[in-house]
Amino acid sequence: MNIKRRNWTPYILLLPSLLYLALFFAFPMVRSLSLAFWKDDARLPLHSEADLDSPVVGSLPQASTVTVLNTQGNLIEGEIPTGAITEVWYRISAVDAEGQTLEGWVHGDRVRVDETDEATGVPTLGRIRTVRRTGADPQTSVFVEPGSTRGELVGKLDAQTEVEILEPRTMEVWYQVSGVVDEQTVEGWAQSAYITLGQQDATSGFVQRGSAGEWTLDFIRTMISDRFFSSALWTTLLLVLITIPIQFVVALIMALVIQARLKGNLFFLYIFSIPLGVSELAVGIVFFLMFTESGYINSFLQGLGLIDQRITFISADNRHWIIIAVVLAEVWRATSIVMVILVSGLQSVPTEVLEAAEIYGAGLWQRIRHVILPLLKPSIQVALILRTILAFQVFAVVMAIGGGDVVTTLARETYRWYSEDIRNANLAASYAGLIMLISLVAAIFYLRAVRSQQEVAT
């Protein structure tokens, strides 16, 4: 009995490709999409005590208004945690106005250090600062324990009182806060790094950011309500609807010229392929220079005597000229990509079929319509999908010609939200996700609309 052994070679050869797709495609894609719907700092958990290890008793959403009920400082020993807001407290000894010696803890902001230990740099002597805020207590409170300005008092000291600094302590500040969520009061402890106090009243504030995330549509809503969103969307769609048909027609003509095997057809192939070696940004700069007041177009028109005064093409008042310049730049730059795909597709069209169509009296247009285009459908699918995806990502040409302000696109807005001092990766991911979604819809449309006879039959 012969046992057929499974051939594992194809699976082993496929494994590197699967790992590559997982590491450099699937994971970045999932991470990017999650950024558009996941808010890392959406909620602030409240603890039962001023300790991260204590139970969570509730949470408050970001920007919630809170009332500060109490404060507490936890001693930090060693390295200060990242993002922690700390306070320095001094254990001091001083004589008050009544001649009594007070020993206790004073907030570091209330002491001006006059002398420090030369060996360790630790403060040793100081003086109580003068309170200059209108309506504030002119005296400085001395507390039994450090870390809270609402703790038990030892006494008070006048301004300019000399103090001996016995011990400094670095404290991480916690606030006991109360807020309302869904008409229910939530109370607990939170690190002060997440709470912003009111400028006039230290007993109230709001949640600046949270330390826990949640799924949300806030970024999608912000993107849709962005003042540049509608303009970017319609400009991108307009560029796609204008450039793709022009590029396809021009690329088909270029491919037919090369396929006709005219004398010097290789020369035409080299000339048509030149834009493939030019970067998108370089093309944008060249076409911008062509449309400036001192550019080639104005010089050419003046040389022919068609205009007396130079025309301002690129300006905030001539948005349509910027779009025209972008279209021309994109057509010149990217038509060669479509041409190369169509040329490779024409290589597979049987010469006998074209000769038979010509013998039976089919003209050039009839051969193109009824023979060449049907046989080119697989190549047309690839060309249209590739060019449409790249057209939705047009960026450098728009930036070079219009600066990205007067005429903007979805790719430009993606860049704007991720850079230019905004640094909002969530909004940038929302724009990128929209580009991907539209590109996916366009690809599915082409796969359904441009199908060969074999695909229709199956």
Protein Blocks (a to p, Z undefined) as FASTA:
>chain_A
ZZddddfklmmmmmmmmmmmmmmmmmmmmmmmmmmmpcfklpccddfbdcfkbccfbdcd
ehiacddfbdcddddehjadehiacddddddddddfkopacdddddfklpccfbdcfklo
pafbdcddddfbghiafbdcddfbghiakbccfbdcdehiacddfbdcddddddddddde
ehiacdddddfklpccdfklmkbccdfbacbdcddfklmmmmmmpmklmmmmmmmmmmmm
mmmmmmmmmmmmmmmmmmnopghklmmmmmmmmmmmpcfklmmmmmmmmmmmklmklmmm
mmnopafbdcdfbcfklmmlmmmmmmmmmmmmmmmmmmmmmmmmmmmpcfklmmmmmmno
pafklmmmmmmmmmmmmmmmmmmmmmmmmmmmgmklmmmmnnommpccfklmmmmmmggo
nopaklmmmmmmmmmmmmmmmmmmmmmmmccfklmmZZ
